[in-house]
């Protein structure tokens, strides 16, 4: 299937509604919401994969204040009906290519160490563990900090 890759530069109500639904489905209260998404679109970087106008996957990034050549992946989520088709990898590779082209040198993220699907995706793209944050989001909500140097060309084979 042919998916359209886009970076959002304007708030589009229907696209925004779909992104928020995907994020809430994936992350619950920790997902993107109607208050956070517009600033991410206008001041950060938001990338989507569209299937005939339907948001199949989304990734949101912000720039690091201490290192302007470093970006932080706030969230990456694939709509439930589209999971298991390699869309997370496709979206990550395309968005990381855009960041590298725009001068970013590194990207970091945090991930639940028990989220095996996400761990496989990120390690497959070259992310390595940089730190462990005990109780980052409250008791028993640990996170791994992972980082990758850009570009990630070796991960792009076949995509």
C-alpha positions in Angstrom: 0.0 0.0 0.0 1.2 3.5 -0.8 1.3 5.9 2.2 1.7 9.6 2.0 4.5 11.0 4.2 3.9 14.5 5.4 5.3 17.0 7.8 2.5 19.1 9.3 3.1 22.9 9.2 -0.4 24.0 10.0 -3.1 22.8 12.4 -5.7 20.9 10.4 -8.6 20.0 12.5 -9.4 16.6 11.1 -5.8 15.5 11.0 -5.3 16.8 14.5 -8.4 14.9 15.8 -7.0 11.7 14.3 -3.5 12.2 15.8 -4.9 12.8 19.2 -7.1 9.7 19.0 -4.1 7.6 18.0 -1.9 9.0 20.8 -4.6 8.5 23.4 -5.2 4.9 22.2 -1.4 4.2 22.5 -0.4 6.2 25.5 -3.6 7.1 27.4 -3.3 10.2 29.5 0.3 10.5 28.5 -0.5 10.9 24.8 -0.8 14.1 22.8 -3.9 16.2 23.4 -5.7 19.2 21.9 -3.6 21.6 24.0 -0.1 20.2 23.2 -0.5 19.3 19.5 -0.9 22.8 18.0 2.4 24.1 19.6 4.2 20.9 18.4 3.0 21.5 14.9 3.9 25.2 15.0 7.1 25.1 17.1 8.3 21.4 16.9 8.1 18.9 14.1 5.2 16.6 13.5 5.3 13.9 10.8 2.5 11.6 9.7 1.9 8.7 7.3 -1.5 9.0 5.6 -3.6 6.3 4.0 -6.0 8.1 1.7 -6.4 10.9 4.2 -6.5 8.7 7.3 -3.6 9.1 9.8 -2.0 5.7 10.1 1.1 6.8 12.1 2.4 9.9 13.8 5.7 11.1 15.3 6.3 14.4 17.2 9.7 15.9 17.9 11.0 18.9 19.9 14.4 20.6 19.8 16.7 20.3 22.8 17.3 23.8 24.4 20.8 22.8 25.6 21.9 21.3 22.3 20.1 22.8 19.2 21.5 19.9 17.0 19.6 17.4 19.2 16.0 16.5 18.9 13.8 14.6 21.4 11.1 12.2 20.1 8.1 13.1 22.2 5.9 10.4 20.7 5.6 7.8 18.0 2.4 5.9 17.5 0.7 3.7 14.9 -3.1 3.4 14.7 -4.2 0.1 16.0 -5.6 -1.2 12.7 -2.3 -0.4 10.9 0.1 -2.0 13.4 2.4 -4.8 12.4 2.9 -3.5 8.8 6.2 -1.8 9.3 4.7 1.7 9.4 6.5 2.7 12.6 9.8 1.9 11.0 8.9 3.7 7.8 7.8 6.8 9.6 10.8 6.9 11.9 13.3 6.5 9.0 11.6 9.2 6.9 11.3 11.6 9.8 14.9 11.0 11.0 16.1 11.6 7.4 14.3 15.0 7.5 15.9 15.9 10.8 19.4 14.9 9.5 18.9 17.0 6.4 18.0 20.0 8.6 21.2 19.7 10.6 20.2 17.6 13.6 23.0 15.3 14.7 21.3 13.2 17.4 17.8 12.1 18.5 16.8 10.7 21.9 13.6 9.2 23.3 12.3 7.4 26.3 10.6 4.1 26.1 9.0 1.7 28.5 11.6 -1.1 28.9 8.8 -3.7 28.8 7.4 -2.4 25.4 9.2 -5.0 23.3 7.7 -3.9 20.0 9.0 -0.3 20.5 12.4 -1.6 21.8 12.8 -3.7 18.6 11.9 -0.8 16.4 14.3 1.6 18.1 17.3 -0.7 18.5 16.7 -1.8 14.8 17.2 1.8 13.9 20.4 2.1 15.8 19.2 3.7 19.1 21.2 2.6 22.1 20.5 2.9 25.8 21.9 6.0 27.4 20.2 6.0 30.8 17.6 4.3 33.0 15.0 6.5 34.7 13.4 4.7 37.7 9.8 5.8 38.3 10.1 8.5 35.6 6.3 8.8 35.3 5.5 7.8 38.8 5.8 4.5 40.8 6.6 1.5 38.6 6.7 3.6 35.4 10.3 3.3 34.5 11.8 4.6 31.2 14.9 3.9 29.2 16.6 6.9 27.6 17.8 5.9 24.1 19.8 7.9 21.6 20.9 7.6 18.0 23.4 9.5 15.9 22.1 10.8 12.5 22.0 9.9 9.8 20.7 6.3 10.2 21.3 5.2 6.6 22.1 1.6 7.5 18.6 1.2 8.9 17.0 2.4 5.7 17.6 -0.7 3.6 14.4 -1.9 1.9 12.2 1.0 3.1 
